[in-house]
Amino acid sequence: MRLLEKAGLIGLGLVAGVSVSLHFAAVADKETLATPLPIEELRAFSEVFGRIKSDYVEPVTDKKLITDAIAGMLNGLDPHSAYLDKEAFKELQEGTHGEFGGLGIEVGMEDGIIKVISPIEDTPAYHAGIKSGDFIIKLDDTLIKGMALNDAVKRMRGKPGSKILLTIIRKDEPKPLEITLVRAVIKVQSVKSKLLESGYGFVRITQFQEMTGENLATALENMVKQNQGPLKGLVLDLRNDPGGLLTGAVAVSSAFLPKDALVVYTEGRTEDAKMRLTANPENYLHGNGGNDYLKTVPESIKSVPLVVLVNAGSASASEIVAGALQDHKRAVIMGVQTFGKGSVQTVLPLGNNTGIKLTTARYYTPGGRSIQAKGIVPDILVEDPASAGRDSGLFRLREADLDKHLINDKPSDEKPRSAIKSTLTPPDTKEEMSKIAPAEFGSKNDYQLNQALNLLKGMQILKGK
């Protein structure tokens, strides 16, 4: 098995109807398994197991007790390790192809309550107005408090077309909100692109999937053809992109970096968890072969002035791309500080179509920065005026806010080098705030995109001089 295939997944959180992407790794004997077992603790476990079997108010099967014990061990580690039953395991596989069923919400657990990390673009949750930072306290008539995250996610999944009522607590709202969602088969378009105007292109990546690299190559080729020549500037939009396949992140980075440039490296306790991934086809092509689709990307893309847009919803694979382009000084990173998920999860099949998702490594940018619990700090700070003055903001929830998150082992006091402030006055009242809705990404009213375009035009003027 190639080293990359042992890398694991780098998606964000657990998803209600949205699967993070993955690579699989075989369960292998490790030296750590030779460590003597803690006899006293195992004896206590055996006693508790036996007491539940004999004294619990209702009969409980051995399978349920053991499965719940496995899930409990993993849930106690960090926000991203988890037990995958048959349904979760299947959905995780389906997510790599960009089509799955559910609501379209990235979720985590905080104080026993489900917290929304991010709604996924063009999904039922997104269109219903679910926001980052919302707390889901009730699913239909069932209270969430005390429920395992996996169990809550299962309840949010269901047959496409069926309805579910979410009761939500939102900051600054005086009482809980009740929002009815209709489950759907969700098809996520990984890459969206267009010419903003003559000479200036826009590419948005919503999630890193199996075909993201190939779709990006096609999008870049088409834009250059449509422009009838090389672009003057390009905006790469990674806002609200929760991550996905590591190969996708390497492919996207490789489209803009020189061959063999370091994209990301990982450090863990096992040899399998230690990798150095470069801008090389063997690190982003599927399987052991295939045509290098990045060969068809116009050479001008390697040097086109590039601005990468990020926000607090940009996580994992998005942060790998932003960090690589920033460290190699290939792009200007603009927006707000990213989510901060700098850990790698490996999916280990257990047989019978189940498995575990285990955090096995931290990843680092080419310059040696750890993104964990910090994120990527933009070169130029540009906040969305739609969230100006709001305490909660649109995407204030970050990895550092999640219970049991891993610490950053290489902290720094890195700050944005400059800032572009909104010319809009922050609204003073809730009524005024409700009138300012976030602009659709890529639209004419997208403030951050317009600032990126202005910067590219300024760079073109300076280049001419």
Phi, psi and omega in degrees: 000132181293153183303317183299324183290346178267003191290324183095183184259160180229028180284177188251123169061194171258154189231132176272091180088008176225118184266135171285159184272167189205161160239153180257151174228142178283143176287125183235156176292132179244157179298331183295337180291344180278352178296135180305138181286144179286098188299314183298317181292322178292326177295319178296319178300316180297321180293318179295317178303312181295320180294321176297316180299323186266329191245345183299149189300333178230152178298140178232134182284154176300320182301316181295316181297317181290317179298316180294326178293318177298314180299320180295320178301316183286319180296335181280354184276301183198173185291349189245349175277141184198156171273137182246109174284184185302317183293314180295321180297318180294317181293325178299320178293316183296329183297335180292341181262359174081015179220126182198170183255153176141211187256327182092047180232128170274125185229158173219180181245134176219120180054039177078008180237145178286129178243133181283121175277314181193136167281146180270136184304140176063038177236168179305318181296319180297313183288338180276354177089017174297137185238154173300137181094348175296142173256125176267114185255347184207137174243113190054242181259010185255125177287143182278326188310123179090352180277140177296147182301316180301319181294321179295319179297319178301318181294331179281340175279164179166184182293131177306135182099341178280156185253154173216140180259120178257128172259123191235138169257127181234135181303140180076001173261129186292336180217162181301147177260141175249119183235123178266126179245147175254118180299149183213158167282115188262124176249113181265119175278110189295319185236128174236142183209159175189163170274123177289319174195177184304121176095348185235122185252162180223126176233126178246129175250117184272333181192146181269111184240183180304320187261008185301314180300314179294318179295323177295316179302315179297317181298317180293319177300314183295322180293319179296320177295315181297325179282349182060039178153175181303148178283153174272336181192156183219137174253124175255114186261114178246016181295137179062017176273114187280356179115210181142223185289134175299321178299325178295319179296319179294320180297314181296316178298319182295334179296336185246350183254159176295154178302138178073006174293141180291129179261312183198152170225156183236152178227129177213188184278335181255162179295325180298334184273358182255112184223154169230110184255124183247171178284073183222138183309325183295345181262355178227348178284148181288139176067213184257005182202210181104159179284143178281099184292340179286348177296334183273354179290131180306140183300332182297338181295333180294338185235000181296136175306132191228131173241129179252123179266131179224160171211189184289352174268358176276120187221156167059250181302324177299320181288329175298313181296310181299318180294319180295314181292327178288315182295324179276005181054035180270339183214158170266124179268125185232145178132223178234166184305139186279180189296316177098033177265102183246035180238155181251132175252134177252133177268119181249108178296137179254359186094163180057031177061031173239173179187183174232150175251111190239130175290120187239349183198163167254150176247155187226149177287166180306330180276003177089013179278138173269130181271344187304125176062012177231309180093187177263126177273123183294153173292322180232121181278119176226111179268151176284121181298340178295339180252001181297134178084354178269128181298320184279329184065180180273324184222062181272341179289130180225173180307319182296342179274348183279141180296137177067023181293151176291146179280162174276120184274357178222065184293154177212168179255033182302136180227157176301144181285334179203172182217145173247115183270148177292142177275355179277140176281129179303137181295146184266336184237161180297325180296319179292321180297323183293341181278343181260102181263144177302134180288151176295135180300130179091357181275173180293336181267008181285101186300313182296321177296318180297323177292323177296317179296318178299320179296317179298320179294322177295321177296324180292322178295314180297323179296321179295325180284000000 
